[in-house]
Amino acid sequence: LLLSILNLFLTICVAELRETKVFVVVEQMPEFPDGGQPGMLVFLENAVSEEVRATGKEDRITLSFVVERDGSLSNIEILRSKGDKQLEDEAIRIIRKMPKWNPGKQHGKIVRTKYTIPVTFRKKQASNG
């Protein structure tokens, strides 16, 4: 009986671990819902506020986040930046503004997956016209 209870406990613990574990590489990586990678690049470009654009500041900020099983994003972190607080805050704001993603899958099951992306801030190009 004790062995059966212990076995059940371990089975429950393993199941809970699968639910909470964050994968870094999965068979099917999470995907931005509106057009995949190209759609995400358009979203990132269009999401930069005019206030930040007007500063003319440039940086490439690398962020990571977890794509949850329901597609929501959590645990947003800055991994690399020149340290400009305004641009870091803007990059986090943009990630928070993203729609729910298509979550990652491992062995056919939806799993929590860590994802890393760069958000690039560039000076606005002068138009020829």
N, C-alpha and C positions, 0 to 999 in steps of 0.2 A: 504493500500500500504506500509506504513512504517513497519507494522508488517511482511509483506511478505519479504521485503528487510532485516529486522533484522533476520528472520528465515533463509533466504538464506546465510547471512553472518555467522551465527552460524553453519550451515551445512558445509560450506567451512572450517571454523576454526577447527571443529571436524575432518574433513577429513585430513587436514594438520597435526593435532596433531597425528593422527594414523600413518601418513607417517614418522614423525620425532621421535615419542616416542621410547625409548629404553626399551624393556622388559627384565626382569631378569629371569622369569620363563615362559615358553611357552609350549603349548601342544606338539609340536615337536621341540626339541632343535636342534640348528645348529649341523652339523656334518662335521668332517674332510673328504674331498672327497676321499682320497686314503686309504680305509680300515678302516674307522671309528676310534674308540679309539685305537685299536691295531696299525693301520697304523700311527696314529699321534705319538705314542710312538716311533716307528721305525724312523719316520721323525726327531723327536727331538734328538734322540740319534745320528743319522747320520749327523745332521746339525751343530754340535759343531765343531768349527774350530780347526785345529791341534795346532795352536798357543795357544789357551785357554786350550786345553787338556794337552799340554806340561807343563803348569804351575802347574798342580797337585792340583789346588784349588778346594774346594768342597763347595757347597751351594745348597739350594733348594729355588729358586726364584719363588714367586707366582705372576703371571701377570693377568691382565684382559684386555679385548678388546671388541669391538663391532663388531659383524658379521653383516655387512650391508645387505640390501635387495638383492644386486647383488652378495653377497658372499665374497666381499672384507673385509679386516680387518681394523679397525680404532680405534682411542682413546686408544692406547696401554699404559697401566700404570703398574708400579710395585707396588704391594700391600704389599709384604713382602720379605725381603732380609736381609742378614747380613751387607749389605752396601758396598760390593766390586764393585766398579764402572766398572771394566773390565768385571765381570760376568754379571752385570746388562745390560751393553751395548750389550753383546753377546746374552743374553736372548731376548732382544728387536730385535736384528738383525735377530735371528732365527724366531721370530713371523712374522716379516715383509717379510721374505723369503717364508712363507707358501703359498700354492696355494689358490685360492678362495674356500671357504667352501660352503657346501650346507646350505642355510640360514634356520633360524627357522621359524616356522609357528604357528599362533594363529587363531583359528576359520577358518582354511583353507586358510588364507592369509599370505603371506610372510611378516615378520616383522624384524625390527632391534632388535638384541638380545645381551645382555652382556654375556660374557663367561669368566670363570676364569680357568686357568690351572697352574700347577707347572712345572717349568723347572729345572731338577736336574742335577747338575754338580758333577761328581764323579771322583776320581783318576782312571787312567787307570789300569786295572787289568793286572798283569804280566801273560804272557802265559806260560803254562807248555809244553815246547816242544823244 
